[in-house]
Amino acid sequence: MRQVQIYSRKGCHLCEEALQTLEVLQKELNFEIQEVFIDGDADLEYKYGEQVPVIQIDGQAHDFFTVNPARFRRSFKELQK
């Protein structure tokens, strides 16, 4: 099954909104969501810092801050090829 990673911080309202959008898209596109909290992980905090949420599809960078459903669908289908 395909994987979508969301790099988040605790208490991040943008992260919560992005996760909710991904959960809706998950029903349509059939993928697993892996939420990774960067809090306390120096490497991830350095890499993603204030850009969270960061979304990856099958380990490939997709977007950050928000999830645009139309753009996510396109990327999800293109990366499937």
PyMOL Python script that loads the backbone (N, CA, C, O; Angstrom):
from pymol import cmd

cmd.read_pdbstr("""\
ATOM      1  N   MET A   1       0.853  -1.182   0.000  1.00  0.00           N
ATOM      2  CA  MET A   1       0.000   0.000   0.000  1.00  0.00           C
ATOM      3  C   MET A   1       0.897   1.243   0.000  1.00  0.00           C
ATOM      4  O   MET A   1       1.965   1.253   0.612  1.00  0.00           O
ATOM      5  N   ARG A   2       0.460   2.248  -0.670  1.00  0.00           N
ATOM      6  CA  ARG A   2       1.211   3.501  -0.771  1.00  0.00           C
ATOM      7  C   ARG A   2       1.200   4.226   0.570  1.00  0.00           C
ATOM      8  O   ARG A   2       0.269   4.100   1.366  1.00  0.00           O
ATOM      9  N   GLN A   3       2.268   4.989   0.789  1.00  0.00           N
ATOM     10  CA  GLN A   3       2.456   5.692   2.056  1.00  0.00           C
ATOM     11  C   GLN A   3       2.494   7.199   1.842  1.00  0.00           C
ATOM     12  O   GLN A   3       3.117   7.693   0.902  1.00  0.00           O
ATOM     13  N   VAL A   4       1.826   7.910   2.720  1.00  0.00           N
ATOM     14  CA  VAL A   4       1.904   9.373   2.746  1.00  0.00           C
ATOM     15  C   VAL A   4       2.396   9.753   4.134  1.00  0.00           C
ATOM     16  O   VAL A   4       1.791   9.389   5.142  1.00  0.00           O
ATOM     17  N   GLN A   5       3.493  10.484   4.173  1.00  0.00           N
ATOM     18  CA  GLN A   5       4.057  10.931   5.435  1.00  0.00           C
ATOM     19  C   GLN A   5       3.694  12.398   5.637  1.00  0.00           C
ATOM     20  O   GLN A   5       3.716  13.203   4.706  1.00  0.00           O
ATOM     21  N   ILE A   6       3.361  12.715   6.880  1.00  0.00           N
ATOM     22  CA  ILE A   6       3.125  14.106   7.244  1.00  0.00           C
ATOM     23  C   ILE A   6       4.017  14.411   8.447  1.00  0.00           C
ATOM     24  O   ILE A   6       3.847  13.852   9.530  1.00  0.00           O
ATOM     25  N   TYR A   7       4.962  15.305   8.224  1.00  0.00           N
ATOM     26  CA  TYR A   7       5.867  15.732   9.295  1.00  0.00           C
ATOM     27  C   TYR A   7       5.202  16.900   9.998  1.00  0.00           C
ATOM     28  O   TYR A   7       4.873  17.911   9.377  1.00  0.00           O
ATOM     29  N   SER A   8       5.006  16.746  11.320  1.00  0.00           N
ATOM     30  CA  SER A   8       4.182  17.665  12.102  1.00  0.00           C
ATOM     31  C   SER A   8       4.876  18.078  13.384  1.00  0.00           C
ATOM     32  O   SER A   8       5.933  17.565  13.751  1.00  0.00           O
ATOM     33  N   ARG A   9       4.234  19.030  14.049  1.00  0.00           N
ATOM     34  CA  ARG A   9       4.600  19.430  15.410  1.00  0.00           C
ATOM     35  C   ARG A   9       3.351  19.325  16.270  1.00  0.00           C
ATOM     36  O   ARG A   9       2.237  19.514  15.782  1.00  0.00           O
ATOM     37  N   LYS A  10       3.533  19.031  17.521  1.00  0.00           N
ATOM     38  CA  LYS A  10       2.413  19.000  18.474  1.00  0.00           C
ATOM     39  C   LYS A  10       1.810  20.401  18.571  1.00  0.00           C
ATOM     40  O   LYS A  10       2.540  21.389  18.654  1.00  0.00           O
ATOM     41  N   GLY A  11       0.489  20.484  18.561  1.00  0.00           N
ATOM     42  CA  GLY A  11      -0.191  21.762  18.717  1.00  0.00           C
ATOM     43  C   GLY A  11      -0.196  22.647  17.485  1.00  0.00           C
ATOM     44  O   GLY A  11      -0.566  23.818  17.573  1.00  0.00           O
ATOM     45  N   CYS A  12       0.204  22.119  16.347  1.00  0.00           N
ATOM     46  CA  CYS A  12       0.263  22.893  15.102  1.00  0.00           C
ATOM     47  C   CYS A  12      -1.098  22.833  14.404  1.00  0.00           C
ATOM     48  O   CYS A  12      -1.512  21.768  13.946  1.00  0.00           O
ATOM     49  N   HIS A  13      -1.790  23.966  14.320  1.00  0.00           N
ATOM     50  CA  HIS A  13      -3.128  23.952  13.714  1.00  0.00           C
ATOM     51  C   HIS A  13      -3.073  23.655  12.213  1.00  0.00           C
ATOM     52  O   HIS A  13      -3.978  23.011  11.682  1.00  0.00           O
ATOM     53  N   LEU A  14      -2.025  24.117  11.524  1.00  0.00           N
ATOM     54  CA  LEU A  14      -1.897  23.797  10.099  1.00  0.00           C
ATOM     55  C   LEU A  14      -1.690  22.294   9.897  1.00  0.00           C
ATOM     56  O   LEU A  14      -2.194  21.710   8.937  1.00  0.00           O
ATOM     57  N   CYS A  15      -0.947  21.683  10.808  1.00  0.00           N
ATOM     58  CA  CYS A  15      -0.714  20.234  10.741  1.00  0.00           C
ATOM     59  C   CYS A  15      -2.024  19.477  10.927  1.00  0.00           C
ATOM     60  O   CYS A  15      -2.291  18.504  10.220  1.00  0.00           O
ATOM     61  N   GLU A  16      -2.828  19.920  11.867  1.00  0.00           N
ATOM     62  CA  GLU A  16      -4.115  19.275  12.121  1.00  0.00           C
ATOM     63  C   GLU A  16      -5.035  19.398  10.904  1.00  0.00           C
ATOM     64  O   GLU A  16      -5.711  18.438  10.535  1.00  0.00           O
ATOM     65  N   GLU A  17      -5.058  20.569  10.286  1.00  0.00           N
ATOM     66  CA  GLU A  17      -5.885  20.767   9.088  1.00  0.00           C
ATOM     67  C   GLU A  17      -5.392  19.897   7.932  1.00  0.00           C
ATOM     68  O   GLU A  17      -6.196  19.299   7.216  1.00  0.00           O
ATOM     69  N   ALA A  18      -4.083  19.826   7.752  1.00  0.00           N
ATOM     70  CA  ALA A  18      -3.513  19.002   6.675  1.00  0.00           C
ATOM     71  C   ALA A  18      -3.839  17.536   6.898  1.00  0.00           C
ATOM     72  O   ALA A  18      -4.179  16.825   5.953  1.00  0.00           O
ATOM     73  N   LEU A  19      -3.739  17.077   8.138  1.00  0.00           N
ATOM     74  CA  LEU A  19      -4.055  15.689   8.445  1.00  0.00           C
ATOM     75  C   LEU A  19      -5.520  15.387   8.160  1.00  0.00           C
ATOM     76  O   LEU A  19      -5.833  14.326   7.621  1.00  0.00           O
ATOM     77  N   GLN A  20      -6.413  16.288   8.506  1.00  0.00           N
ATOM     78  CA  GLN A  20      -7.841  16.091   8.224  1.00  0.00           C
ATOM     79  C   GLN A  20      -8.087  15.984   6.721  1.00  0.00           C
ATOM     80  O   GLN A  20      -8.871  15.142   6.283  1.00  0.00           O
ATOM     81  N   THR A  21      -7.432  16.822   5.934  1.00  0.00           N
ATOM     82  CA  THR A  21      -7.573  16.771   4.478  1.00  0.00           C
ATOM     83  C   THR A  21      -7.044  15.450   3.944  1.00  0.00           C
ATOM     84  O   THR A  21      -7.662  14.834   3.076  1.00  0.00           O
ATOM     85  N   LEU A  22      -5.901  15.015   4.459  1.00  0.00           N
ATOM     86  CA  LEU A  22      -5.340  13.735   4.022  1.00  0.00           C
ATOM     87  C   LEU A  22      -6.265  12.571   4.373  1.00  0.00           C
ATOM     88  O   LEU A  22      -6.388  11.625   3.595  1.00  0.00           O
ATOM     89  N   GLU A  23      -6.910  12.631   5.522  1.00  0.00           N
ATOM     90  CA  GLU A  23      -7.825  11.559   5.923  1.00  0.00           C
ATOM     91  C   GLU A  23      -9.022  11.463   4.978  1.00  0.00           C
ATOM     92  O   GLU A  23      -9.507  10.364   4.711  1.00  0.00           O
ATOM     93  N   VAL A  24      -9.499  12.590   4.474  1.00  0.00           N
ATOM     94  CA  VAL A  24     -10.580  12.584   3.492  1.00  0.00           C
ATOM     95  C   VAL A  24     -10.081  11.972   2.181  1.00  0.00           C
ATOM     96  O   VAL A  24     -10.754  11.129   1.588  1.00  0.00           O
ATOM     97  N   LEU A  25      -8.893  12.402   1.732  1.00  0.00           N
ATOM     98  CA  LEU A  25      -8.320  11.888   0.488  1.00  0.00           C
ATOM     99  C   LEU A  25      -7.964  10.404   0.599  1.00  0.00           C
ATOM    100  O   LEU A  25      -7.999   9.680  -0.396  1.00  0.00           O
ATOM    101  N   GLN A  26      -7.625   9.959   1.792  1.00  0.00           N
ATOM    102  CA  GLN A  26      -7.267   8.567   2.021  1.00  0.00           C
ATOM    103  C   GLN A  26      -8.413   7.627   1.636  1.00  0.00           C
ATOM    104  O   GLN A  26      -8.183   6.554   1.079  1.00  0.00           O
ATOM    105  N   LYS A  27      -9.617   8.028   1.931  1.00  0.00           N
ATOM    106  CA  LYS A  27     -10.794   7.202   1.596  1.00  0.00           C
ATOM    107  C   LYS A  27     -10.962   7.059   0.089  1.00  0.00           C
ATOM    108  O   LYS A  27     -11.421   6.028  -0.401  1.00  0.00           O
ATOM    109  N   GLU A  28     -10.591   8.085  -0.624  1.00  0.00           N
ATOM    110  CA  GLU A  28     -10.728   8.098  -2.084  1.00  0.00           C
ATOM    111  C   GLU A  28      -9.568   7.380  -2.784  1.00  0.00           C
ATOM    112  O   GLU A  28      -9.776   6.652  -3.755  1.00  0.00           O
ATOM    113  N   LEU A  29      -8.349   7.592  -2.285  1.00  0.00           N
ATOM    114  CA  LEU A  29      -7.162   7.145  -3.014  1.00  0.00           C
ATOM    115  C   LEU A  29      -6.472   5.915  -2.415  1.00  0.00           C
ATOM    116  O   LEU A  29      -5.563   5.358  -3.029  1.00  0.00           O
ATOM    117  N   ASN A  30      -6.895   5.492  -1.232  1.00  0.00           N
ATOM    118  CA  ASN A  30      -6.385   4.267  -0.615  1.00  0.00           C
ATOM    119  C   ASN A  30      -4.872   4.303  -0.379  1.00  0.00           C
ATOM    120  O   ASN A  30      -4.100   3.727  -1.146  1.00  0.00           O
ATOM    121  N   PHE A  31      -4.464   4.984   0.685  1.00  0.00           N
ATOM    122  CA  PHE A  31      -3.066   5.032   1.104  1.00  0.00           C
ATOM    123  C   PHE A  31      -3.016   5.051   2.619  1.00  0.00           C
ATOM    124  O   PHE A  31      -4.012   5.345   3.280  1.00  0.00           O
ATOM    125  N   GLU A  32      -1.852   4.736   3.163  1.00  0.00           N
ATOM    126  CA  GLU A  32      -1.648   4.810   4.605  1.00  0.00           C
ATOM    127  C   GLU A  32      -1.024   6.151   4.954  1.00  0.00           C
ATOM    128  O   GLU A  32      -0.204   6.683   4.204  1.00  0.00           O
ATOM    129  N   ILE A  33      -1.415   6.686   6.086  1.00  0.00           N
ATOM    130  CA  ILE A  33      -0.858   7.952   6.570  1.00  0.00           C
ATOM    131  C   ILE A  33       0.082   7.644   7.728  1.00  0.00           C
ATOM    132  O   ILE A  33      -0.281   6.940   8.670  1.00  0.00           O
ATOM    133  N   GLN A  34       1.270   8.173   7.646  1.00  0.00           N
ATOM    134  CA  GLN A  34       2.238   8.065   8.729  1.00  0.00           C
ATOM    135  C   GLN A  34       2.522   9.476   9.221  1.00  0.00           C
ATOM    136  O   GLN A  34       3.119  10.282   8.507  1.00  0.00           O
ATOM    137  N   GLU A  35       2.094   9.770  10.440  1.00  0.00           N
ATOM    138  CA  GLU A  35       2.351  11.086  11.021  1.00  0.00           C
ATOM    139  C   GLU A  35       3.643  11.010  11.831  1.00  0.00           C
ATOM    140  O   GLU A  35       3.776  10.170  12.721  1.00  0.00           O
ATOM    141  N   VAL A  36       4.587  11.884  11.521  1.00  0.00           N
ATOM    142  CA  VAL A  36       5.885  11.913  12.183  1.00  0.00           C
ATOM    143  C   VAL A  36       6.024  13.272  12.867  1.00  0.00           C
ATOM    144  O   VAL A  36       6.030  14.314  12.213  1.00  0.00           O
ATOM    145  N   PHE A  37       6.135  13.240  14.186  1.00  0.00           N
ATOM    146  CA  PHE A  37       6.314  14.480  14.933  1.00  0.00           C
ATOM    147  C   PHE A  37       7.798  14.802  14.987  1.00  0.00           C
ATOM    148  O   PHE A  37       8.610  13.964  15.380  1.00  0.00           O
ATOM    149  N   ILE A  38       8.148  16.016  14.592  1.00  0.00           N
ATOM    150  CA  ILE A  38       9.553  16.404  14.541  1.00  0.00           C
ATOM    151  C   ILE A  38      10.045  16.951  15.879  1.00  0.00           C
ATOM    152  O   ILE A  38      11.249  17.122  16.073  1.00  0.00           O
ATOM    153  N   ASP A  39       9.133  17.224  16.792  1.00  0.00           N
ATOM    154  CA  ASP A  39       9.495  17.789  18.093  1.00  0.00           C
ATOM    155  C   ASP A  39      10.506  16.891  18.803  1.00  0.00           C
ATOM    156  O   ASP A  39      10.276  15.692  18.961  1.00  0.00           O
ATOM    157  N   GLY A  40      11.616  17.470  19.224  1.00  0.00           N
ATOM    158  CA  GLY A  40      12.612  16.727  19.981  1.00  0.00           C
ATOM    159  C   GLY A  40      13.605  15.951  19.141  1.00  0.00           C
ATOM    160  O   GLY A  40      14.550  15.376  19.683  1.00  0.00           O
ATOM    161  N   ASP A  41      13.415  15.918  17.826  1.00  0.00           N
ATOM    162  CA  ASP A  41      14.354  15.243  16.928  1.00  0.00           C
ATOM    163  C   ASP A  41      15.170  16.325  16.222  1.00  0.00           C
ATOM    164  O   ASP A  41      14.688  16.971  15.292  1.00  0.00           O
ATOM    165  N   ALA A  42      16.398  16.513  16.670  1.00  0.00           N
ATOM    166  CA  ALA A  42      17.220  17.629  16.183  1.00  0.00           C
ATOM    167  C   ALA A  42      17.369  17.610  14.668  1.00  0.00           C
ATOM    168  O   ALA A  42      17.309  18.660  14.028  1.00  0.00           O
ATOM    169  N   ASP A  43      17.563  16.430  14.087  1.00  0.00           N
ATOM    170  CA  ASP A  43      17.736  16.337  12.637  1.00  0.00           C
ATOM    171  C   ASP A  43      16.475  16.775  11.894  1.00  0.00           C
ATOM    172  O   ASP A  43      16.546  17.553  10.943  1.00  0.00           O
ATOM    173  N   LEU A  44      15.316  16.266  12.337  1.00  0.00           N
ATOM    174  CA  LEU A  44      14.060  16.626  11.676  1.00  0.00           C
ATOM    175  C   LEU A  44      13.703  18.086  11.916  1.00  0.00           C
ATOM    176  O   LEU A  44      13.191  18.757  11.020  1.00  0.00           O
ATOM    177  N   GLU A  45      13.969  18.579  13.117  1.00  0.00           N
ATOM    178  CA  GLU A  45      13.699  19.998  13.387  1.00  0.00           C
ATOM    179  C   GLU A  45      14.564  20.885  12.502  1.00  0.00           C
ATOM    180  O   GLU A  45      14.095  21.909  12.006  1.00  0.00           O
ATOM    181  N   TYR A  46      15.819  20.504  12.300  1.00  0.00           N
ATOM    182  CA  TYR A  46      16.707  21.272  11.431  1.00  0.00           C
ATOM    183  C   TYR A  46      16.219  21.202   9.977  1.00  0.00           C
ATOM    184  O   TYR A  46      16.198  22.207   9.267  1.00  0.00           O
ATOM    185  N   LYS A  47      15.832  20.006   9.557  1.00  0.00           N
ATOM    186  CA  LYS A  47      15.420  19.795   8.162  1.00  0.00           C
ATOM    187  C   LYS A  47      14.106  20.500   7.832  1.00  0.00           C
ATOM    188  O   LYS A  47      13.991  21.133   6.783  1.00  0.00           O
ATOM    189  N   TYR A  48      13.116  20.395   8.720  1.00  0.00           N
ATOM    190  CA  TYR A  48      11.775  20.897   8.419  1.00  0.00           C
ATOM    191  C   TYR A  48      11.404  22.173   9.163  1.00  0.00           C
ATOM    192  O   TYR A  48      10.572  22.945   8.687  1.00  0.00           O
ATOM    193  N   GLY A  49      12.009  22.405  10.320  1.00  0.00           N
ATOM    194  CA  GLY A  49      11.822  23.632  11.084  1.00  0.00           C
ATOM    195  C   GLY A  49      10.412  24.173  11.100  1.00  0.00           C
ATOM    196  O   GLY A  49       9.494  23.532  11.612  1.00  0.00           O
ATOM    197  N   GLU A  50      10.244  25.354  10.538  1.00  0.00           N
ATOM    198  CA  GLU A  50       8.953  26.041  10.544  1.00  0.00           C
ATOM    199  C   GLU A  50       8.117  25.750   9.297  1.00  0.00           C
ATOM    200  O   GLU A  50       7.088  26.392   9.088  1.00  0.00           O
ATOM    201  N   GLN A  51       8.532  24.812   8.479  1.00  0.00           N
ATOM    202  CA  GLN A  51       7.787  24.505   7.251  1.00  0.00           C
ATOM    203  C   GLN A  51       6.637  23.530   7.478  1.00  0.00           C
ATOM    204  O   GLN A  51       5.855  23.283   6.560  1.00  0.00           O
ATOM    205  N   VAL A  52       6.519  22.981   8.662  1.00  0.00           N
ATOM    206  CA  VAL A  52       5.496  21.962   8.896  1.00  0.00           C
ATOM    207  C   VAL A  52       4.095  22.522   8.718  1.00  0.00           C
ATOM    208  O   VAL A  52       3.853  23.700   8.983  1.00  0.00           O
ATOM    209  N   PRO A  53       3.187  21.694   8.276  1.00  0.00           N
ATOM    210  CA  PRO A  53       3.389  20.291   7.937  1.00  0.00           C
ATOM    211  C   PRO A  53       4.096  20.126   6.586  1.00  0.00           C
ATOM    212  O   PRO A  53       3.896  20.906   5.655  1.00  0.00           O
ATOM    213  N   VAL A  54       4.919  19.090   6.516  1.00  0.00           N
ATOM    214  CA  VAL A  54       5.570  18.715   5.270  1.00  0.00           C
ATOM    215  C   VAL A  54       4.959  17.384   4.845  1.00  0.00           C
ATOM    216  O   VAL A  54       4.880  16.443   5.635  1.00  0.00           O
ATOM    217  N   ILE A  55       4.531  17.322   3.595  1.00  0.00           N
ATOM    218  CA  ILE A  55       3.865  16.127   3.083  1.00  0.00           C
ATOM    219  C   ILE A  55       4.777  15.437   2.076  1.00  0.00           C
ATOM    220  O   ILE A  55       5.338  16.075   1.185  1.00  0.00           O
ATOM    221  N   GLN A  56       4.912  14.127   2.234  1.00  0.00           N
ATOM    222  CA  GLN A  56       5.640  13.310   1.270  1.00  0.00           C
ATOM    223  C   GLN A  56       4.723  12.188   0.798  1.00  0.00           C
ATOM    224  O   GLN A  56       3.910  11.663   1.559  1.00  0.00           O
ATOM    225  N   ILE A  57       4.872  11.836  -0.467  1.00  0.00           N
ATOM    226  CA  ILE A  57       4.140  10.704  -1.035  1.00  0.00           C
ATOM    227  C   ILE A  57       5.181   9.649  -1.381  1.00  0.00           C
ATOM    228  O   ILE A  57       6.062   9.879  -2.209  1.00  0.00           O
ATOM    229  N   ASP A  58       5.071   8.491  -0.737  1.00  0.00           N
ATOM    230  CA  ASP A  58       6.042   7.408  -0.936  1.00  0.00           C
ATOM    231  C   ASP A  58       7.473   7.909  -0.793  1.00  0.00           C
ATOM    232  O   ASP A  58       8.350   7.520  -1.564  1.00  0.00           O
ATOM    233  N   GLY A  59       7.710   8.775   0.197  1.00  0.00           N
ATOM    234  CA  GLY A  59       9.049   9.260   0.482  1.00  0.00           C
ATOM    235  C   GLY A  59       9.524  10.408  -0.387  1.00  0.00           C
ATOM    236  O   GLY A  59      10.638  10.897  -0.206  1.00  0.00           O
ATOM    237  N   GLN A  60       8.697  10.846  -1.329  1.00  0.00           N
ATOM    238  CA  GLN A  60       9.073  11.952  -2.212  1.00  0.00           C
ATOM    239  C   GLN A  60       8.340  13.225  -1.783  1.00  0.00           C
ATOM    240  O   GLN A  60       7.136  13.208  -1.527  1.00  0.00           O
ATOM    241  N   ALA A  61       9.085  14.318  -1.711  1.00  0.00           N
ATOM    242  CA  ALA A  61       8.510  15.591  -1.285  1.00  0.00           C
ATOM    243  C   ALA A  61       7.319  15.961  -2.155  1.00  0.00           C
ATOM    244  O   ALA A  61       7.372  15.860  -3.381  1.00  0.00           O
ATOM    245  N   HIS A  62       6.252  16.389  -1.507  1.00  0.00           N
ATOM    246  CA  HIS A  62       5.061  16.839  -2.236  1.00  0.00           C
ATOM    247  C   HIS A  62       4.795  18.316  -1.960  1.00  0.00           C
ATOM    248  O   HIS A  62       4.794  19.129  -2.884  1.00  0.00           O
ATOM    249  N   ASP A  63       4.572  18.664  -0.701  1.00  0.00           N
ATOM    250  CA  ASP A  63       4.162  20.034  -0.385  1.00  0.00           C
ATOM    251  C   ASP A  63       4.403  20.328   1.084  1.00  0.00           C
ATOM    252  O   ASP A  63       4.766  19.440   1.855  1.00  0.00           O
ATOM    253  N   PHE A  64       4.198  21.587   1.465  1.00  0.00           N
ATOM    254  CA  PHE A  64       4.277  21.966   2.867  1.00  0.00           C
ATOM    255  C   PHE A  64       3.248  23.048   3.157  1.00  0.00           C
ATOM    256  O   PHE A  64       2.720  23.682   2.244  1.00  0.00           O
ATOM    257  N   PHE A  65       2.972  23.248   4.432  1.00  0.00           N
ATOM    258  CA  PHE A  65       1.984  24.191   4.987  1.00  0.00           C
ATOM    259  C   PHE A  65       0.541  23.749   4.810  1.00  0.00           C
ATOM    260  O   PHE A  65      -0.199  23.713   5.794  1.00  0.00           O
ATOM    261  N   THR A  66       0.110  23.413   3.606  1.00  0.00           N
ATOM    262  CA  THR A  66      -1.275  23.010   3.385  1.00  0.00           C
ATOM    263  C   THR A  66      -1.325  21.847   2.395  1.00  0.00           C
ATOM    264  O   THR A  66      -0.343  21.534   1.723  1.00  0.00           O
ATOM    265  N   VAL A  67      -2.493  21.222   2.328  1.00  0.00           N
ATOM    266  CA  VAL A  67      -2.718  20.171   1.330  1.00  0.00           C
ATOM    267  C   VAL A  67      -3.807  20.668   0.396  1.00  0.00           C
ATOM    268  O   VAL A  67      -4.956  20.838   0.804  1.00  0.00           O
ATOM    269  N   ASN A  68      -3.445  20.899  -0.849  1.00  0.00           N
ATOM    270  CA  ASN A  68      -4.409  21.268  -1.880  1.00  0.00           C
ATOM    271  C   ASN A  68      -4.899  19.957  -2.492  1.00  0.00           C
ATOM    272  O   ASN A  68      -4.122  19.263  -3.147  1.00  0.00           O
ATOM    273  N   PRO A  69      -6.180  19.600  -2.292  1.00  0.00           N
ATOM    274  CA  PRO A  69      -6.672  18.294  -2.746  1.00  0.00           C
ATOM    275  C   PRO A  69      -6.432  18.021  -4.237  1.00  0.00           C
ATOM    276  O   PRO A  69      -6.029  16.913  -4.592  1.00  0.00           O
ATOM    277  N   ALA A  70      -6.666  18.987  -5.100  1.00  0.00           N
ATOM    278  CA  ALA A  70      -6.477  18.761  -6.537  1.00  0.00           C
ATOM    279  C   ALA A  70      -5.008  18.500  -6.861  1.00  0.00           C
ATOM    280  O   ALA A  70      -4.689  17.588  -7.624  1.00  0.00           O
ATOM    281  N   ARG A  71      -4.128  19.291  -6.289  1.00  0.00           N
ATOM    282  CA  ARG A  71      -2.691  19.109  -6.532  1.00  0.00           C
ATOM    283  C   ARG A  71      -2.211  17.783  -5.941  1.00  0.00           C
ATOM    284  O   ARG A  71      -1.369  17.112  -6.537  1.00  0.00           O
ATOM    285  N   PHE A  72      -2.739  17.399  -4.774  1.00  0.00           N
ATOM    286  CA  PHE A  72      -2.364  16.132  -4.160  1.00  0.00           C
ATOM    287  C   PHE A  72      -2.787  14.965  -5.053  1.00  0.00           C
ATOM    288  O   PHE A  72      -2.005  14.041  -5.277  1.00  0.00           O
ATOM    289  N   ARG A  73      -4.020  15.003  -5.562  1.00  0.00           N
ATOM    290  CA  ARG A  73      -4.495  13.927  -6.451  1.00  0.00           C
ATOM    291  C   ARG A  73      -3.591  13.780  -7.677  1.00  0.00           C
ATOM    292  O   ARG A  73      -3.218  12.669  -8.054  1.00  0.00           O
ATOM    293  N   ARG A  74      -3.245  14.907  -8.290  1.00  0.00           N
ATOM    294  CA  ARG A  74      -2.367  14.868  -9.474  1.00  0.00           C
ATOM    295  C   ARG A  74      -1.016  14.249  -9.131  1.00  0.00           C
ATOM    296  O   ARG A  74      -0.537  13.359  -9.834  1.00  0.00           O
ATOM    297  N   SER A  75      -0.412  14.717  -8.061  1.00  0.00           N
ATOM    298  CA  SER A  75       0.901  14.191  -7.662  1.00  0.00           C
ATOM    299  C   SER A  75       0.823  12.726  -7.304  1.00  0.00           C
ATOM    300  O   SER A  75       1.705  11.946  -7.662  1.00  0.00           O
ATOM    301  N   PHE A  76      -0.223  12.349  -6.603  1.00  0.00           N
ATOM    302  CA  PHE A  76      -0.396  10.952  -6.195  1.00  0.00           C
ATOM    303  C   PHE A  76      -0.474  10.049  -7.425  1.00  0.00           C
ATOM    304  O   PHE A  76       0.145   8.985  -7.458  1.00  0.00           O
ATOM    305  N   LYS A  77      -1.222  10.468  -8.417  1.00  0.00           N
ATOM    306  CA  LYS A  77      -1.366   9.670  -9.635  1.00  0.00           C
ATOM    307  C   LYS A  77      -0.096   9.687 -10.477  1.00  0.00           C
ATOM    308  O   LYS A  77       0.275   8.658 -11.043  1.00  0.00           O
ATOM    309  N   GLU A  78       0.578  10.827 -10.572  1.00  0.00           N
ATOM    310  CA  GLU A  78       1.808  10.918 -11.353  1.00  0.00           C
ATOM    311  C   GLU A  78       2.930  10.089 -10.736  1.00  0.00           C
ATOM    312  O   GLU A  78       3.689   9.441 -11.457  1.00  0.00           O
ATOM    313  N   LEU A  79       3.038  10.105  -9.430  1.00  0.00           N
ATOM    314  CA  LEU A  79       4.084   9.355  -8.749  1.00  0.00           C
ATOM    315  C   LEU A  79       3.826   7.853  -8.794  1.00  0.00           C
ATOM    316  O   LEU A  79       4.725   7.054  -8.533  1.00  0.00           O
ATOM    317  N   GLN A  80       2.621   7.480  -9.120  1.00  0.00           N
ATOM    318  CA  GLN A  80       2.241   6.062  -9.186  1.00  0.00           C
ATOM    319  C   GLN A  80       2.818   5.399 -10.427  1.00  0.00           C
ATOM    320  O   GLN A  80       3.009   4.183 -10.447  1.00  0.00           O
ATOM    321  N   LYS A  81       3.094   6.171 -11.446  1.00  0.00           N
ATOM    322  CA  LYS A  81       3.559   5.629 -12.729  1.00  0.00           C
ATOM    323  C   LYS A  81       4.945   5.054 -12.636  1.00  0.00           C
ATOM    324  O   LYS A  81       5.477   4.560 -13.630  1.00  0.00           O
TER     325      LYS A  81
END
""", "prot")
cmd.dss("prot")
cmd.show_as("cartoon", "prot")
cmd.util.cbc("prot")
cmd.orient("prot")
